Amino acid sequence: MVNQAIIRQSAEQRFAAELNLLTEHDQANVRPQGWLRSPRAVRQFILGDEKLGISRKFYGDDALVDRAIVTLLGKQGLMLVGEPGTAKSMLSELLAAAVSGDSGLTVQGTAGTTEDHLKYSWNYALLLAEGPSEKSLVASPVHQAMQQGKIVRFEEITRCPPEIQDVLVSLMSEKTMMIPELGQAGRVYAKAGFNIIATANLRDRGVHEMSSALKRRFNFETVRPIADAQFERELVLSQLQHELGDLSAQIQVADSVIDLLVTVFQELRQGATKDGAAIKTPDAVMSTAEAVNIAHAAALEGYYLGDQTLSSAAIAKQLIGVVLKDNADDAKRVRFYMDNVARERAKQDAVWKAFFEEGKRFWQ
């Protein structure tokens, strides 16, 4: 039974029924050592299979998913890079859940990440009472993944200082970890199935550049924004329904409003309208994830403060929270879009008219 008190379940919990179904139909396929499922089943889990009733969870470049799976079969780690909000973390979670059955072995990269987060630390009460032992050892997610032969996820790796990043070099090369305090018993050998999936935002490249030695340990794959508008509409709508949960049946969501939202994001992201007119691209992240956030906020506004309808006027109000984050000039760019693109469409379309009229109040 699903615990309604949990805000967000892991991928292996949310899709437990699908994973079990794939396992049942996976007996004839070859499974790599240490993997719970075959590469074919992992692909079906992420990209969907209509015959088995498996939902598609990643929209975009199917070939990228194939390359990611093949990378995890080899000795190199997988590095997913791209703009913020392009589902890098979601893809790494889905891969870990399908391959290892556990997406929770995660290191979150920050300026405060230390070597202990990558290797091990100690329960100091036990350490003082009994001395160094396996009982007093606190294993990191990387340590646990090596011991159990699982995938470990390293989020925002370029947020870590270079000396912390380079701790991974020997771990990924030798596939061993030394714990000097435990003497001869302090050598941890990685079991089959162990690998690392790291993510990095292209906008954070200048924070802490990875060393060439560490780069050689990874195969880089770029996760790009969704270019297909129809794919993005389907994803925004499905994610919105998921976020709303039980409320989704009580809120009216018109296709025309979702079309408007996706059109605005696609055009501002690409720097051109669908008619070919050039517009300036905001520095703000115009990702699918942000589009879902706007739709969710607008839907909640309609439910609690409006007429239980997701309106294009609410979309216009929520857009300001996405755009005005990094660069003050983004307001001018969106104002230009409102005045020159939305205004013209508002003359012929009621949904665009409501969007434009409400937008005028916020973008003057």
N, C-alpha and C positions, 0 to 999 in steps of 0.2 A: 504493500500500500504506500502511496506517495505521501510523505509528510508535508502538509501544507505550510508548516512553519518555516520550512527551508526556502530561502529566497532563490538560491540557484543550486541545482544539483550538478554533479559532474557528468561528463558525456556518457560514461559507462553506466551511470544510474538513470539518466534520462532515456537512453536508448537500450536499456537492458534487454527488452523483448526482441529487438532487432538483432542484437549481438547473439542472443541465444539461438535465434532462427538461423542466422548465418553459420553458426557453429554446427548446427544439425545438418546443414546442406554442404558442409565443407569437408566431409570425411574423405572424399575421393581426390581432393587436391593436395598437392605437396606443401607441407608447412616447414618453413626454415626452422632450424634448431633454436629454441627459446621463444618462438612466436606462438601465440595462442591460436592464431588463424593464418590461413594462407594469404599470400599477397593478393590473390584474386578476391578473396572475401573482404580484405581490407579495402580494396578499391570499391567493391559493391557497397560497403558500409558508408563510404564518404560520398560517392557519386550516385548512389541509389540503384535500385533494381526493381522495375515495375512488376516483373513476374513473381518475385518473392515478397513484394510489398515493402521494400526497403526505401525509405525516403532519401531524397537528395539533400545533402547537408552543406555542400560547398559548391558555389556557383562561380563559373569563370572558366579557367583554363584546365580542362580535364587532363591534358598532357602533362601539366605541372604536377598533378597528383601522381601520375604514373612515375614520373622521374623522382619524386620524393620517396615513393615506396621502394624503388630500385636503389636509391641512395642508402636507405636504412638496411638494405640487404647486405651492403658492403662494409668496408672498414671506416669510411669517412662519416663524419657527422653531417647533419642536414641543417643548413642555415637558410632561414626564410627572411628575406628582406623586402621592404616595400614601404609605401606611404602609410601613415597611421590609419587605422580603421579598415584595412584591406583583408581582414580575417586571418592574419598570420597566426595569432594565438589560437583561434578556433581550429584552424587546420592542424596545428601541432597537438592540440588536445584530442582531436578526433583520431589522429594517427596513433597517439599513445594509447588511447582507449581500445582501439581495434587490435593493435599489435600486442600490447602487454596487459590489457584489462585494467590499467591503472594510469590515470592521467594526473594524479595528485603529486607525483614526485617532481616538484618544480622549484627552481631557484629564481627568485625575482631580482634581476640586476638593478642595483642602485649605487650611488656614490659611497654608501655605507656597507656594501657587500664585502665581507672579509674572507680570508682563506678558510676559516671555520665553516662558512656556509657551503663551501665546495667539498670539504674533506670530512672533518669531524671536530667535535668539541667534547667537553667533559661535564659530567654531573659532579660538581666540585664537592658536594657533601659526601658522596660515595668515594670520590677520589681521595679525600683527606682521611676517610675512615678505613678504606680497604686498599688504597693504592690503585694504580692503573690496571684496569681489567676490562673485559668485554662488557661487564655489567655496568661499569661507570662510564662507558663510552657512549656518546650521543652521535649517532651516524647522520651525516648530511643526506639530502636527497640523492646526490651523485653516488655517495657511498652505498646507500640502500639499493640503488639501481644496479650497481656493479655486483653486489652480493646476490640479488634476486634475478639478474638477467633481464632487466626491463629498460624501457625508454625513460630518460630523464629530460625534462624540458627546462631550458634556460631562457627566461624572458628578458628582453632588453639588455642583451649582453654588452653592447657598447656603452651602457651607462656605468659599467664597472671600470675601476682603474686598470690600466694595462697590466700591472703586476698581478692582479687578481685574475684577469682573463688568461694570463699565461700559465696559471696553475693547471689549466685544462690541457696544455700542450703535452705534458708527460702522461697525464691520465689517458688521453686519447691515443697516444702513440704506443705506450707500453701496456695499456689496459690493466694496470695494476696500481694499487695505492699502498704506500708505506705508512705504518703507524709505529714509529721508533719506540714509543713508550711500552709497547707490548712485546718487544724483542722478536724472537723467531716467529711468534704467532701473529705478528703485526703486519703481515703482507696479505692484502686483499686482492684476489684475482677476479676480474670481471667474467661473469658467466655469459654463455651464448644468449643473445637477445639484447644485450646491453648496447645502447647507443644514445647519442645526444641530439635533440632538436633544439636549436637556438633561434631566436628572433631578434631582429634589429630594425628600427625605423630609419628610412633613408634620410629623414630630416635630422636625425641624431648622429649622422656619420661623423660629424666634427667633434662630438663630445669626447670620445676616446677611441681613436682609430685602432683597429685590430692589427696585431703584428702579422707579418707575412708568414711566420711559422704557424700561427694559429689558423690563419686563413687556409693554409694548405691542408689542414685537418678537416675542413668542411667543404661540402659541395654547396655552392650558393644558388638559390632559386628565388627569383623575384616574383612576388605576388602583386599583381597589378589591379587597379580598380576595375570594376565590371564595366565593360564597354557596351555590352548588349543591353539596351534599355528594357526589353521585355524580361530578360533574366533578372534585372535589378527590381523591376516591379514585383515579380513573383517573390523575390527574396524579402523585400520590404514588407509585403503583405503577410507572408508566412511568419516572419519574425515579429511583426506587430501583433498578430493573433496569439503568438506564443507569449509575448510580454504581457498582454492584457489578460490572458488566462480566462477565467470564468466571465469576465466582463466583456469579452469579445462578442458574445451573443447579444449583448444589450446595447452595443454602440454601433450606429450605422456608419459604415465605411464605404463611401462611393468610389468606384474605380477611377472616376474622373479626378478626384482629389489626390489619389495616389499617383496617377499619371502626371498631374501638375508637380507634385513634390519631386518625383524622379526626374522630370524634365528640367526643373530648376537646378537640381544637383548636377545632372549630366552636363548641362550647358555651362554652368559656372566652373565646373571641374575641367572641361575641355577648352574653355576660352572661345567658344563659338556657339551660336544658336543652331537649331536644326535647319534653319533656312540658309545657313552659311555666313551670317553676319558675325564679325569679330567682336568680342567683348573681353574685358580684362578679367583675369582669373584671380580670385582672392587668395591671400596667403593661408587663410583658414583651411582646415582639413574638411573637404567636401566629400566625405566617405559615405559608403552605404550604411555603416554603423551609425553615423551621425544622422542620416536620413531616417533611420528607424527610431532614433531617440526623439527627433522632432515629431514624427507621426505618433509616437507613444504619448508624448507630453500633450500634443494637440487633442488626442483622443480622450485623455484624462480630463482635460479642460472641458471638453464637450460633455462628458459624463457628469462631472461634479458641479460645473458652473454654467453649463449651457443646456442644449436640448437633446443630449445623448447622441450627437452627431459629430463626426470628424469633419471639420469645415476647412476650406482653403484659407479663410480669414485667420483661423487659429494657427495654421501653418505659417502665415506671414508673421505673426507675433512671435512664434517660437524660433524663427530663423535668426533673429537677432542674437540669441544666446549662443549660436554656433559661430557666426561670422565675427562678432566683436570679441575675439580672444587674444589675438597676437598683434595685429597691425591696424592702427587707426584708419589707414587708407582703405581698408576693406569696406568700410561704410560707404565711401565714395563709389567704390566699384559696384556694390550692390544697389546703391541709389541709381547709378547709371542703368543697371539692368532693369530696375523697376520703371524708370522713366521712359526707356526706349524699347524695351521688350515686353514687359508685363502690361504697360499702358496700351500698346497696340492690340494685344491679344484680348484685353479687357473689353474692347469695343465690340467684339464678336462672340465672347464666351462668358457666361455668367459666373463660372467657377473662377476664371482668371480675374473677372471684375471684382469679386469679393476679396480675392488675394491682393489685388492692386489697391483697392480702396482702404483695406486695413493696413497694408504696408505703408501707405502714405503717412500714416500717423507716427510711424517709427523710423522712417528713413528720410526725414526732412533735414 
